[in-house]
Amino acid sequence: MPPAGPEPEDVGDLVEKVAELVDEIAAISDFRNAYRRQFCNLSRRIRLLAPMLEEAKEGPRPLPEASVAALRQLRDALAAAKDLLRLGSTGSKIFLVLQRDKIMQTFQDITSRLEQALAGISFDELGISDEVREQVELVHAQFKRAKERPDTSDDILFNDLISVYNSSATAIVDPDILRSLSEKLQLATISDLNQESLTLHEMASGGDPGAVVENVSMLLKKIKDFMQTQDPVIGIAESAANLSPNDNSTFPVVPDDFRCPISLDLMKDPVIVSTGQTYERGCIERWLEAGHDTCPKTQQKLPNKSLTPNFVLRSLIAQWCEANGVEPPKRPAQQSNAPATCTASEHSKVIELLQKLSSQNLADQRAAAGMLRQLAKRSAENRACIGEAGAIPILVSLLPTTDVSTQEHVVTAILNLSIYEENKARIITSGAVPGIVHVLKRGSMEARENSAATLFSLSLVDENKVMIGASGAIPALVLLLGNGSQRGKKDAATALFNLCIYQGNKGKAIRAGLVPILLELLTETESGMVDEALAILAILSSHPEGKAAISSAAAIPILVGVIRNGSARNKENAAAVLVHLCNGEQQQQHLAEAQEQGIVTLLEELAESGTDRGKRKAIQLLERMNRFLKQQSQAQGDAMAQALAQAQTPSQALVQALLADAQLEEPLLPNSSHLPER
């Protein structure tokens, strides 16, 4: 017995589905500027089919197979039309323009399918009235004649957009074109641009734009930069919420690395997702809460949805803000997962430990400090509970203890407690910094390591950087970086990097002898400290004392070696240091030394294949090197000409003098005896 085929489709359900699609299409509105006429025409014609479907619901049954097939064809064509119209209403404005040819072809295909479906429908079999029949026949004729093509204004918009889209990230774009794009695409405010960016990433997560996402994001950045820097009318008010420069007349262009790929704004609280990309916390949280499980930028599936704070990038952003006179963005207040107050049992347990910690019995103090250390390590709830119970002032009072184990437990407990944001303020107001610095200078290696880590944790609050720098912590951190354990060096480097973002701390670190230690770490590749050393060196090189210290330490060969053999990020930082060194009084000396080390070819490679920042730094150095080589060539030519002039023999000089005298004498008349006879 042959297998049974699919059950026949109920005609009533089919008509209901077609009518439902028409209703859904009628609800789609607010089409984008691009191809608005085509979208509106398609939507209007489809809405005119509604009366036919209402009458078809009450029509005769059963229907011939040909009419059922035509209704199925109409259903499928309407489903495709709904997708296209929804794209025209809610899709990326820029993506629509860039996909001009594909969009126009889709219009043609859908129009043809609708025309064929209507041609196959028998009005008599569906029981359609004469009045409705005339209306549908008119729609059918319109579909048959329709030859959708872009309007002239759409072509102009496409050409302007494609010229910017195909330009490099560093190319200068005509402001008139950017202004025109902003107006025609209705991207008139920063909010419009943010929404466009979010829409684009939403589409990418569905597999639509694919590889165009990165280029469109670059284009959006150019429009946004134009709005913030060129046009005082648009964008400024909204930008002020994110950038608050001391001089409101100009806005510095935010480096791409500091922008959230979703919102395109300067990041306040950058976090890293499991694919390694960095986003603004609020933006990526909303993305994940919407049900997405992919990275918006790369479209890779996220192995997990954990978010890791990007402390290094946050520090770099703060440094950039300081250098450009921009108020650092304030991190949004984070709601802690910890309870506001302890439960009775938790509070009782902590109070019992605090009583032992406050006793004069050394063994009780040591045991209680060790227990608090472990409790604070386990959970945010414990950290909140211990902080609220008043443990921090008691722990701080024990920092100077001479008992090694107790001191290690105490400083590590404070480190663990500092992870909870509200405890940072409690630690500072308890006067903990001098005690932590005391342990950093005189404690065991474990205690020194954890003291450095605690100072880093506290320095994440910008106001604390000044206090920690003034406490004498920086020389002790430099000492730990030079002679500490591997972990101690890592902790010291992280703390120093964060502290040196504040301009006033840079001089303290330089005078403490930080530069020679950093350069030594660059030559010890097995130490695993090259990344940290270069990052700190790049910060210090912008300080006059730092520049002088690096110059006097014979750093050029080391830095050129990093550009030759280092990672992409290290090459970028080494080039950034060289940009500062090869500027000012010793510019020619450093450029000559770098040239001798073979840097020109390395810079050409970096300008071609480095990171975006690395490319910019390499281009800056190449421009300076070219000017230097041109001046050097000119100087050599002048010196050679002078040497040739001085090398003339006395006889050559005499001949030249006689020739000069001869040219001054009057010409002699010919002898009369030699005159020809007449």
C-alpha positions in Angstrom: 0.0 0.0 0.0 1.6 3.3 -1.0 2.3 5.8 1.8 -0.3 8.4 2.5 0.4 11.9 1.1 0.0 15.1 3.1 -3.4 15.9 4.3 -5.3 18.3 2.0 -5.1 21.9 3.2 -8.4 23.3 4.5 -9.6 26.0 2.1 -11.1 28.1 4.9 -7.8 28.1 6.8 -5.9 29.0 3.7 -8.2 32.0 3.0 -7.9 33.0 6.7 -4.1 32.9 6.4 -4.0 35.0 3.3 -6.4 37.6 4.9 -4.2 37.6 8.0 -1.1 38.4 5.9 -2.9 41.3 4.3 -3.9 42.7 7.7 -0.3 42.3 8.9 1.0 44.1 5.9 -1.5 46.9 6.4 -0.1 47.4 9.9 3.4 48.1 8.6 4.1 51.8 8.2 6.8 54.5 8.5 8.9 53.4 5.6 12.5 54.6 5.3 13.4 57.4 3.0 15.1 55.1 0.5 12.6 53.6 -1.9 9.7 55.0 0.1 7.6 55.4 -3.1 8.1 51.7 -4.0 7.3 50.5 -0.5 4.2 52.6 -0.2 2.9 51.5 -3.7 3.4 47.8 -2.8 1.7 48.2 0.6 -1.3 50.2 -0.9 -1.9 47.7 -3.6 -1.9 44.7 -1.2 -4.3 46.4 1.2 -6.8 46.7 -1.7 -7.0 42.9 -1.7 -8.7 42.8 1.7 -12.3 43.1 0.5 -11.8 40.1 -1.9 -10.6 38.0 0.9 -13.4 38.9 3.2 -15.9 37.8 0.6 -13.8 34.7 -0.1 -14.3 33.6 3.5 -18.0 33.3 2.9 -17.6 31.8 -0.6 -18.6 28.4 -1.9 -16.8 25.2 -0.9 -15.0 23.2 -2.1 -12.9 25.1 -4.5 -11.3 23.6 -7.7 -7.6 22.7 -7.3 -6.5 25.5 -9.7 -8.1 28.2 -7.4 -6.6 26.5 -4.3 -3.2 26.5 -6.0 -3.6 30.2 -6.9 -4.4 31.0 -3.2 -1.3 29.2 -2.1 0.7 31.1 -4.6 -0.8 34.4 -3.3 -0.1 33.4 0.3 3.6 32.7 -0.4 4.0 36.0 -2.4 2.3 38.0 0.4 4.7 36.4 3.0 7.7 37.5 0.9 6.1 41.0 0.5 5.6 41.2 4.3 9.3 40.5 4.9 10.4 43.1 2.3 8.0 45.7 3.7 9.1 45.0 7.3 12.7 45.5 6.2 11.7 48.8 4.6 10.1 49.9 7.9 12.4 48.7 10.6 15.6 47.7 8.9 18.9 49.5 8.7 18.5 52.7 6.6 22.1 52.4 5.3 21.8 48.7 4.5 18.7 49.4 2.4 20.5 51.9 0.3 23.6 49.8 -0.1 21.5 46.8 -1.2 19.8 48.9 -4.0 20.1 46.4 -6.8 19.0 43.5 -4.6 16.1 45.4 -3.2 14.9 46.4 -6.7 15.2 42.8 -7.9 13.1 41.7 -4.9 10.4 44.2 -5.7 10.3 42.9 -9.3 10.1 39.2 -8.1 7.3 39.9 -5.6 5.3 42.0 -8.0 5.6 39.2 -10.7 4.5 36.6 -8.2 1.5 38.6 -7.0 0.5 39.3 -10.6 0.7 35.5 -11.5 -1.3 34.6 -8.4 -4.1 37.0 -9.1 -4.2 35.9 -12.7 -4.9 32.3 -11.5 -7.8 33.3 -9.2 -11.4 32.6 -10.5 -13.7 35.3 -9.1 -16.8 33.2 -9.8 -15.4 30.2 -7.9 -14.6 32.4 -4.9 -18.0 34.1 -5.0 -16.5 37.6 -5.5 -19.0 40.5 -6.2 -18.7 42.6 -9.3 -17.7 45.7 -7.4 -14.8 44.0 -5.6 -13.9 42.2 -8.8 -13.3 45.5 -10.5 -11.1 46.7 -7.7 -9.0 43.5 -7.8 -8.7 43.6 -11.5 -7.4 47.2 -11.3 -4.8 46.0 -8.7 -3.9 43.1 -11.0 -3.3 45.5 -13.9 -1.1 47.7 -11.7 1.0 44.8 -10.7 1.3 43.8 -14.4 2.5 47.2 -15.5 4.7 47.9 -12.5 8.4 48.3 -13.4 9.9 49.4 -10.1 13.2 51.2 -10.5 15.1 53.6 -8.2 14.2 57.3 -8.3 16.8 59.8 -9.2 17.1 61.0 -5.6 17.7 57.3 -4.6 20.5 57.0 -7.1 22.1 60.2 -5.8 21.8 58.9 -2.2 23.3 55.5 -3.3 26.3 57.2 -5.1 27.1 59.4 -2.1 26.8 56.6 0.3 28.9 54.2 -1.7 31.7 56.7 -2.0 32.0 57.0 1.8 31.4 53.3 2.3 34.3 52.3 0.0 36.7 54.9 1.5 39.3 53.9 4.0 38.7 54.5 7.7 41.3 57.4 7.7 40.1 59.0 4.5 38.8 62.6 4.8 35.2 62.8 3.5 33.6 65.9 2.1 31.5 67.4 4.9 28.7 68.3 2.4 28.3 64.7 1.6 28.1 63.7 5.2 25.6 66.5 5.8 23.5 65.3 2.9 23.6 61.7 4.1 22.6 62.7 7.5 19.6 64.6 6.2 18.4 62.1 3.5 18.8 59.1 5.8 17.1 61.0 8.6 20.0 60.4 10.9 19.7 63.9 12.5 20.6 63.1 16.1 23.0 60.9 18.1 19.9 58.9 19.2 19.1 58.2 15.5 22.6 57.0 14.9 22.6 54.8 18.0 19.3 53.3 16.9 20.7 52.7 13.4 23.7 50.9 14.8 21.6 48.7 17.0 19.2 47.9 14.1 22.2 46.9 12.0 23.5 44.6 14.6 20.1 43.1 15.1 19.9 42.4 11.4 23.4 40.9 11.5 22.4 38.5 14.3 19.6 37.2 11.9 22.2 36.7 9.1 21.2 39.5 6.9 24.0 42.1 6.3 26.9 39.7 7.0 30.2 41.3 6.0 28.9 44.8 5.6 28.5 45.4 9.3 32.0 46.6 9.9 32.1 49.0 7.0 28.6 50.4 7.9 29.8 50.9 11.5 32.8 52.8 10.1 30.4 54.9 8.0 28.2 55.6 11.0 31.2 56.7 13.0 32.1 59.2 10.3 28.6 60.7 10.3 28.7 60.8 14.1 32.1 62.5 14.1 30.9 65.1 11.6 27.8 65.8 13.8 30.0 66.3 16.9 32.9 68.3 15.4 31.6 70.0 12.2 28.0 70.9 12.7 27.2 73.0 15.8 23.4 72.6 15.2 23.0 68.9 15.4 24.4 66.3 17.7 26.1 68.6 20.3 23.4 68.6 22.9 23.1 64.9 23.0 26.9 64.4 22.8 27.3 66.5 25.9 25.8 63.7 27.9 28.7 61.5 27.0 31.5 64.0 26.4 31.9 67.1 28.6 34.9 69.0 27.4 36.1 72.0 29.2 35.6 74.0 26.1 32.2 73.4 24.6 33.1 74.9 21.3 34.9 71.8 20.0 34.6 68.1 20.6 37.6 65.8 20.1 37.0 62.8 17.8 36.7 59.7 20.0 39.2 56.9 18.9 37.4 53.9 17.5 38.8 51.5 20.1 37.1 53.6 22.8 33.6 53.4 21.2 31.1 50.7 21.9 30.5 48.8 18.6 26.7 48.9 19.3 26.1 52.5 20.4 29.2 54.1 18.9 29.5 56.2 22.1 32.5 56.6 24.3 32.4 53.6 26.7 31.8 54.3 30.4 32.0 50.7 31.7 33.7 48.5 29.1 33.3 44.8 29.5 34.6 41.8 27.5 32.4 39.0 26.2 33.5 35.5 25.8 34.6 36.0 22.2 37.1 38.7 23.3 35.2 41.7 22.0 34.6 44.7 24.2 31.2 46.6 24.6 29.6 49.1 26.9 28.0 47.1 29.7 24.5 48.5 29.4 24.4 47.9 25.6 25.6 44.3 25.7 23.3 43.5 28.6 20.3 44.8 26.7 21.5 42.7 23.7 21.7 39.5 25.8 18.4 40.3 27.6 16.7 40.4 24.1 17.5 36.7 23.7 20.6 37.0 21.5 23.4 34.4 22.0 25.9 35.8 19.5 28.6 38.5 19.6 27.1 41.5 17.8 30.3 42.4 16.0 31.7 39.0 14.9 28.4 37.1 14.9 30.2 34.2 16.7 28.1 32.1 19.0 28.9 33.1 22.6 30.2 30.1 24.6 28.8 31.8 27.7 27.2 35.1 28.6 29.7 36.2 31.2 30.9 39.8 31.1 34.4 40.6 32.3 35.3 44.3 33.2 38.0 45.6 30.8 40.0 47.6 33.4 42.9 48.3 31.0 40.6 49.9 28.4 38.8 51.8 31.0 42.1 53.2 32.2 43.1 54.1 28.6 39.8 55.9 28.1 40.4 57.9 31.3 43.9 58.8 30.1 42.6 60.0 26.7 39.9 62.1 28.4 42.5 63.8 30.6 44.8 64.5 27.6 41.9 66.0 25.6 40.3 68.0 28.3 37.3 65.8 28.4 35.6 64.9 31.7 35.9 61.1 32.1 32.6 59.3 31.6 30.9 58.4 34.9 30.3 54.7 35.3 26.6 54.0 35.8 25.7 53.1 39.4 25.7 49.3 39.6 23.2 47.5 41.7 25.0 44.9 43.7 23.6 41.4 43.8 24.4 41.4 47.5 21.6 42.0 50.0 21.3 45.4 51.5 21.5 44.0 55.0 22.8 40.8 56.5 20.5 38.1 57.7 20.5 37.6 61.5 22.5 34.4 61.3 25.1 35.8 58.9 25.4 38.9 61.1 25.8 36.9 64.2 28.6 34.8 62.7 30.5 37.9 61.5 30.1 39.6 64.8 31.6 36.6 66.6 34.6 36.7 64.3 35.0 40.5 64.8 35.0 39.9 68.6 37.9 37.5 68.2 39.6 39.9 65.8 39.4 42.7 68.4 40.8 40.5 71.2 44.3 40.8 72.5 44.9 37.1 71.8 47.2 36.8 68.8 45.9 33.3 67.9 42.3 34.4 68.0 43.2 37.4 65.8 45.0 35.2 63.3 42.2 32.7 63.1 39.5 35.3 62.8 41.4 37.2 60.1 41.9 34.0 58.2 38.2 33.1 58.4 37.1 36.6 57.2 39.6 36.3 54.3 37.9 33.1 53.2 34.4 34.3 53.7 35.1 37.5 51.7 36.5 35.4 48.9 33.4 33.2 48.5 30.6 35.5 47.5 29.4 39.1 47.1 26.8 38.5 49.8 29.6 37.7 52.3 31.6 40.8 51.2 28.5 43.0 51.7 27.7 41.4 55.1 31.3 41.7 56.4 31.5 45.4 55.3 28.2 46.3 56.8 29.1 44.6 60.1 32.0 47.1 60.6 34.9 44.7 60.0 36.9 47.0 57.8 38.1 49.5 60.5 39.2 46.6 62.7 41.1 44.9 59.9 42.8 48.2 59.0 44.0 48.6 62.6 45.8 45.3 62.3 47.7 46.1 59.1 50.9 47.1 61.1 50.9 43.8 63.1 54.3 42.1 63.3 52.7 38.7 63.0 53.4 37.6 59.4 50.4 35.2 59.0 47.9 37.7 60.6 49.2 40.5 58.3 48.8 38.3 55.2 45.3 37.4 56.2 44.3 41.0 57.0 45.6 42.6 53.8 44.1 39.8 51.7 40.7 40.1 53.5 40.8 43.8 52.6 41.6 43.0 49.0 38.7 40.5 48.8 36.3 43.0 50.4 37.4 45.8 48.0 35.8 43.9 45.1 32.4 44.9 46.4 32.0 48.5 45.2 30.5 49.9 48.4 33.4 48.5 50.5 35.9 50.6 48.5 34.5 53.8 50.1 34.6 52.1 53.5 38.2 51.1 53.1 39.3 54.6 52.1 37.4 56.4 54.9 38.9 53.9 57.4 42.3 55.4 56.5 43.5 52.1 55.1 45.9 53.4 52.4 48.9 54.2 54.7 48.6 50.8 56.3 48.4 49.0 53.0 51.5 51.0 51.8 53.3 49.9 55.1 52.6 46.3 54.2 53.7 46.9 50.6 57.1 48.1 51.9 57.7 45.7 54.8 55.5 42.7 54.5 56.2 39.2 53.3 56.1 38.6 49.5 52.6 37.3 49.7 51.5 40.3 51.7 53.2 42.7 49.3 51.6 41.0 46.3 48.1 41.4 47.8 48.8 45.0 48.9 49.6 45.9 45.3 46.5 44.2 44.1 44.4 46.1 46.8 45.9 49.4 45.6 44.9 48.6 42.1 41.4 47.7 43.1 41.0 50.9 45.1 42.5 53.0 42.2 39.7 52.0 39.9 37.8 54.9 41.6 39.4 57.9 39.9 39.4 60.1 43.0 41.5 57.5 44.9 44.4 57.7 42.4 45.5 61.0 43.9 45.4 59.8 47.5 47.3 56.6 46.7 49.9 58.5 44.7 50.4 60.9 47.6 50.7 58.1 50.1 54.2 57.0 49.0 52.8 53.9 47.3 54.4 54.4 43.9 58.1 53.9 44.9 57.1 50.8 46.8 55.3 49.5 43.7 58.3 50.2 41.5 60.5 48.3 43.9 58.1 45.3 43.8 58.1 45.5 40.0 61.8 45.3 40.0 62.5 42.6 42.6 59.2 40.9 43.3 57.8 37.4 42.4 56.2 36.9 39.1 52.8 37.5 40.6 54.1 40.5 42.5 55.4 42.0 39.4 52.1 41.5 37.6 50.2 43.1 40.5 52.6 46.0 40.7 52.5 46.6 37.0 48.7 46.7 37.0 48.6 49.1 39.9 51.2 51.4 38.4 49.5 51.4 35.0 46.2 52.5 36.6 47.9 55.1 38.9 50.0 56.6 36.1 46.9 57.6 34.2 46.7 60.5 36.6 49.3 63.0 35.3 50.5 63.9 38.8 51.5 60.3 39.5 53.7 60.0 36.3 56.4 62.2 37.7 56.5 60.2 40.9 56.9 56.9 39.1 59.6 58.3 36.8 61.6 59.7 39.7 61.2 56.4 41.5 63.3 54.8 38.7 60.4 53.1 36.9 61.7 53.6 33.3 65.0 51.5 33.5 63.0 48.7 35.1 60.4 48.7 32.3 63.2 48.7 29.6 64.9 45.8 31.4 61.6 43.9 31.4 61.3 44.5 27.6 64.5 42.6 27.1 63.5 39.7 29.3 60.9 38.2 27.1 60.7 35.0 29.2 59.5 37.1 32.1 56.1 37.5 30.5 56.0 41.2 31.4 56.5 42.7 27.9 52.8 43.7 27.5 52.6 45.4 30.9 56.0 47.2 30.5 55.1 48.6 27.1 51.7 49.8 28.2 53.1 51.7 31.1 56.0 53.0 29.0 53.5 54.4 26.4 51.8 56.4 29.2 55.0 57.7 30.6 56.4 58.8 27.2 53.8 61.6 27.0 55.3 63.2 30.2 58.3 65.5 29.7 60.3 63.7 32.5 59.3 60.3 31.1 60.4 61.3 27.6 63.8 62.5 29.0 64.2 59.3 31.1 63.5 57.0 28.1 65.8 59.0 25.9 68.7 58.8 28.3 68.2 55.0 28.8 69.2 54.1 25.2 65.7 52.8 24.5 65.6 53.2 20.7 67.2 49.7 19.8 64.9 48.0 22.3 61.8 49.7 20.9 62.8 48.9 17.3 63.3 45.3 18.4 59.7 45.2 19.7 58.4 46.5 16.4 60.4 43.8 14.6 59.4 40.8 16.8 56.6 41.8 19.1 52.9 41.1 19.1 50.5 43.5 17.2 49.6 45.3 20.5 53.2 45.6 21.5 54.2 47.0 18.1 51.5 49.5 18.5 52.7 50.7 21.9 56.3 50.7 20.9 55.5 52.9 17.9 53.5 55.2 20.3 56.5 55.6 22.5 58.7 56.4 19.5 56.3 59.0 18.3 56.8 60.9 21.5 60.6 60.4 21.5 61.0 61.5 17.8 59.5 64.9 18.5 61.2 67.9 20.0 64.8 68.8 20.7 66.3 65.3 20.2 64.1 64.4 17.2 66.9 64.2 14.7 69.2 62.2 17.0 66.5 59.6 17.7 65.4 59.4 14.0 68.9 58.8 12.9 69.4 56.1 15.5 66.1 54.5 14.6 67.1 54.6 10.9 70.4 52.8 11.7 68.3 50.1 13.4 66.4 49.5 10.2 63.1 50.9 11.3 61.9 52.2 8.0 60.9 48.8 6.5 59.4 47.8 9.8 57.2 50.9 9.9 56.1 50.4 6.3 55.0 46.9 7.3 53.2 48.2 10.4 51.4 50.9 8.4 50.2 48.2 6.1 49.1 45.4 8.5 49.2 46.7 12.1 46.3 47.5 14.4 44.4 50.7 13.6 46.3 52.7 16.2 49.5 51.0 15.2 49.0 52.1 11.5 48.4 55.7 12.6 51.6 55.8 14.7 53.6 54.1 11.9 52.4 56.7 9.4 53.3 59.5 11.8 56.8 58.2 12.2 57.3 57.6 8.5 56.3 61.2 7.7 58.8 62.4 10.3 61.5 60.0 8.9 60.9 61.2 5.4 61.3 64.8 6.4 64.4 63.9 8.3 65.9 62.0 5.4 65.1 64.9 3.0 66.8 67.4 5.3 69.8 65.0 5.7 70.1 64.6 1.9 70.0 68.4 1.4 72.6 68.9 4.1 74.9 66.3 2.5 74.5 68.0 -0.9 75.3 71.4 0.5 78.4 70.0 2.3 79.6 68.4 -0.9 79.3 71.6 -2.9 81.2 73.5 -0.3 83.9 70.9 -0.2 84.3 71.0 -4.0 84.6 74.8 -3.8 87.3 74.6 -1.2 89.2 71.9 -3.1 90.1 74.0 -6.2 93.9 74.2 -7.0 95.7 77.6 -7.1 96.3 77.2 -10.9 92.5 76.7 -11.4 91.8 79.8 -9.3 94.4 81.8 -11.4 92.9 80.7 -14.7 89.5 81.7 -13.5 90.8 85.1 -12.3 92.5 85.8 -15.7 89.4 84.8 -17.6 87.4 87.1 -15.5 89.8 90.0 -16.1 89.8 89.4 -19.8 86.1 89.7 -20.0 86.4 93.2 -18.4 88.9 94.6 -21.0 87.9 96.6 -24.1 88.1 94.6 -27.4 91.3 95.4 -29.5 90.9 96.8 -33.1 92.5 94.7 -35.8 96.0 95.8 -37.1 95.7 98.1 -40.2 98.4 96.1 -42.1 96.1 93.2 -42.0 93.2 95.1 -43.6 92.2 93.7 -47.0 93.3 95.6 -50.1 90.8 97.7 -51.9 
